[in-house]
């Protein structure tokens, strides 16, 4: 177990990076507390796997340092860093039995046979692999194989951090849920530092205590799932997390109030705005939009029933607002929409006004 | 459910039936025909029954050729497969050297077989050949036209030179297709290079190695051109392999009956050994 610090870390796959585009990962500083569960969340190509491979030591950073518990490991090999990693596609040693697969990392480190046996049985029990220890690993289903790759990380009792690189990609949908809760349960039990890379917000939000949202090689926001939901610090976070994503409406500001479609709107941070003359947007999640007496006059154009809620799409000229309406509430044809002031924020060039 | 019976389907199978018939079955049947008859000139045939087969199977000459053949194939498999695999593993995976290596490795495969024989014939000449002269100046009494051992040495060297590339290229293709994640996982698990080879590369190469061994087995078991050009089966009969023996019987002595019987036995041996080998390699996959 270890506290992980990535300080001023950056990476480029190009030998001689010139432009911003060349950097797969722009300089960032990230601290993962000992025993925490972290998720790196972002669309494909945002640099999250690069960051993961830098931490595990499979890649050498172009810049910056990586520190485990105060020890600089930037130049250490993955083996020396004593980490575990589960890959997108299950990696198992085909010719070995499940038992031998789990014992492999320990045998490579010349651990005494009796200790190996004890650890392997313990981990197999934890992952519910007990029944298949003597079977050949090659014939198993994808989820069992993924459990084995995870198990190979868990057998080492002193492993510093366990990393997951989109581990559920090849798992059947109905098993994804099972494996995800298993993982969460495992984390609570063994309290190792875990870092989980995914582009699936549900996976990230259910697994992690803290989610690191990334975009174009940059960290956009680090926060708990609730913070990301309630106080997105960037319109990207608002849009990427949540289903449907946050409403982002162009606006102007007059006297501390946002003005959208000629209507003044109370916001949480409007009064903090200092005139910078940049692109201004107002962000509010569909959860915090309701029909009301005052507000923007709209016309309802689309209703989508998703079970407990209906997603209503309302329009005022070219402005479209999405909102959630409870199942039994009436939906008028024409109405005014009201934004909850506590959850409505002004964004300046994408970033929230502090 | 009712099956629809439609005789028209036969028309669609007809082309391939004809192709296989003219290409394999009819020639094979001709050979079967010869193998049970005694032939004289003027198209005179007498029924011989299984006589030629008995003659072949008890013939010392056939046994000797078969033994030489198995020895030769065994030796070149033992050399070419490990060597080819070793070369494939040391070849670069990325960068400009990949294409250089691939072209260099493919070159021997592009040379016609009789040219290979001629090349090595000249190269091994004791007086003027590069190989022959070098060996002699190093103090070896090397003369492949006189010494059976020298002839074998030259033929094996030639075959290794000509065909190791095939094993290398097949193995290289197999190695390149192993995803990076396997190597990364092995690194994280602390695997030594030997363990990476034993538990990742070798199992992943199982299929290509099976194919490589099968191809090399069949080809080397049927080797003809190169040896004929290089040694003509000599000195004496020391490098007379099955195919050379067969040609000597069929065309040299014009014993069509025994030659036909021998061809069939030869064919069955290859078929049997290939089947045996393939079944052994794949026996675990069925489970």
Interface residues (C-beta under 8 A of the other chain):
Chain A: X56 X58 X77 X78 X79 X83 X84 X85 X87 X88 X89 X91 X93 X94 X95 X96 X104 X105 X108 X109 X139 X149 X152 X153
Chain B: X179 X181 X182 X184 X185 X187 X188 X189 X190 X191 X192 X195 X199 X200 X203 X204 X287
